[in-house]
Amino acid sequence: MAEETQAAAASTKDDPRGTRKTRTGQVISSGMNKTIVVRTVTRVPHAKFGKIVKQMKKFYAHDEENKAKAGDTVRIMETRPLSKLKRWRLVEVVAK
């Protein structure tokens, strides 16, 4: 098991593309061809009052096979700009 993690760490270190951000969120729209809109929710403390608040953000992601539908939970990964708004791509559909 330790050998696997060392090998994985070595392969990511040699990766010329570097590490890429990933987000998990819910698909709110899949009406476009090969594009989905994913809403992510981040819980952060308020700057002044400290209360935990939700921050919602929408990401446009590339879905090559049109397999994600509205309501699905998906994982997306950062990628090169694909269009005016798309900078993310679908990695997997976590739950339907």
C-alpha positions as CSV (number, residue, x, y, z in Angstrom):
1,M,0.0,0.0,0.0
2,A,2.8,2.4,0.9
3,E,4.5,1.6,-2.4
4,E,1.4,2.5,-4.3
5,T,1.1,5.9,-2.7
6,Q,4.8,6.6,-3.3
7,A,4.4,5.7,-6.9
8,A,1.3,7.9,-7.2
9,A,3.2,10.8,-5.6
10,A,6.1,10.3,-8.0
11,S,3.9,10.2,-11.1
12,T,2.1,13.4,-10.1
13,K,5.3,15.1,-9.4
14,D,6.6,14.3,-12.9
15,D,3.3,15.3,-14.5
16,P,4.2,18.3,-16.8
17,R,0.6,19.6,-16.6
18,G,0.8,20.0,-12.8
19,T,-2.1,19.5,-10.4
20,R,-5.6,20.5,-11.5
21,K,-8.4,21.6,-9.3
22,T,-11.4,19.3,-8.9
23,R,-14.9,20.2,-7.6
24,T,-18.0,18.2,-6.8
25,G,-21.4,19.6,-7.4
26,Q,-24.9,19.1,-8.7
27,V,-25.9,19.5,-12.4
28,I,-28.5,22.2,-12.7
29,S,-28.7,22.3,-16.5
30,S,-27.9,19.8,-19.2
31,G,-29.9,21.4,-22.1
32,M,-26.9,22.4,-24.1
33,N,-25.1,20.0,-26.4
34,K,-21.9,18.6,-24.7
35,T,-22.1,21.2,-21.9
36,I,-23.5,21.0,-18.4
37,V,-23.8,23.7,-15.7
38,V,-22.7,22.5,-12.3
39,R,-23.5,24.3,-9.0
40,T,-21.0,23.8,-6.2
41,V,-21.6,24.7,-2.5
42,T,-18.8,25.8,-0.3
43,R,-19.3,26.3,3.4
44,V,-17.1,29.1,4.8
45,P,-17.2,31.3,7.9
46,H,-18.4,34.9,7.4
47,A,-15.6,37.3,7.5
48,K,-17.0,39.6,10.2
49,F,-19.5,37.5,12.1
50,G,-18.0,34.0,11.9
51,K,-21.3,32.3,11.1
52,I,-21.0,29.5,8.6
53,V,-22.5,30.5,5.3
54,K,-22.9,28.7,2.0
55,Q,-21.3,30.1,-1.1
56,M,-22.8,28.8,-4.4
57,K,-20.9,29.1,-7.7
58,K,-21.8,27.9,-11.1
59,F,-19.3,26.2,-13.5
60,Y,-19.8,25.4,-17.1
61,A,-18.2,22.0,-17.9
62,H,-17.6,19.9,-21.0
63,D,-19.6,16.7,-21.1
64,E,-18.4,14.9,-24.3
65,E,-20.9,12.0,-24.1
66,N,-23.9,14.0,-22.8
67,K,-24.2,11.5,-19.9
68,A,-24.9,13.8,-17.0
69,K,-28.5,14.9,-16.5
70,A,-30.0,17.6,-14.3
71,G,-30.0,16.5,-10.6
72,D,-26.9,14.3,-10.9
73,T,-23.9,14.8,-8.6
74,V,-20.7,15.0,-10.6
75,R,-17.0,15.6,-10.3
76,I,-15.4,18.1,-12.6
77,M,-11.8,19.0,-13.3
78,E,-10.1,22.2,-14.4
79,T,-8.9,22.2,-18.0
80,R,-7.8,24.6,-20.8
81,P,-10.4,27.1,-22.0
82,L,-12.8,25.3,-24.3
83,S,-15.1,28.3,-25.1
84,K,-16.0,31.7,-23.7
85,L,-17.3,30.2,-20.4
86,K,-16.1,26.6,-20.3
87,R,-12.9,25.9,-18.3
88,W,-13.9,22.6,-16.7
89,R,-14.6,19.1,-17.9
90,L,-16.6,16.2,-16.5
91,V,-14.6,13.5,-14.8
92,E,-17.4,11.2,-13.5
93,V,-21.0,11.0,-12.5
94,V,-20.9,10.3,-8.8
95,A,-24.6,9.8,-8.1
96,K,-27.8,9.9,-10.2
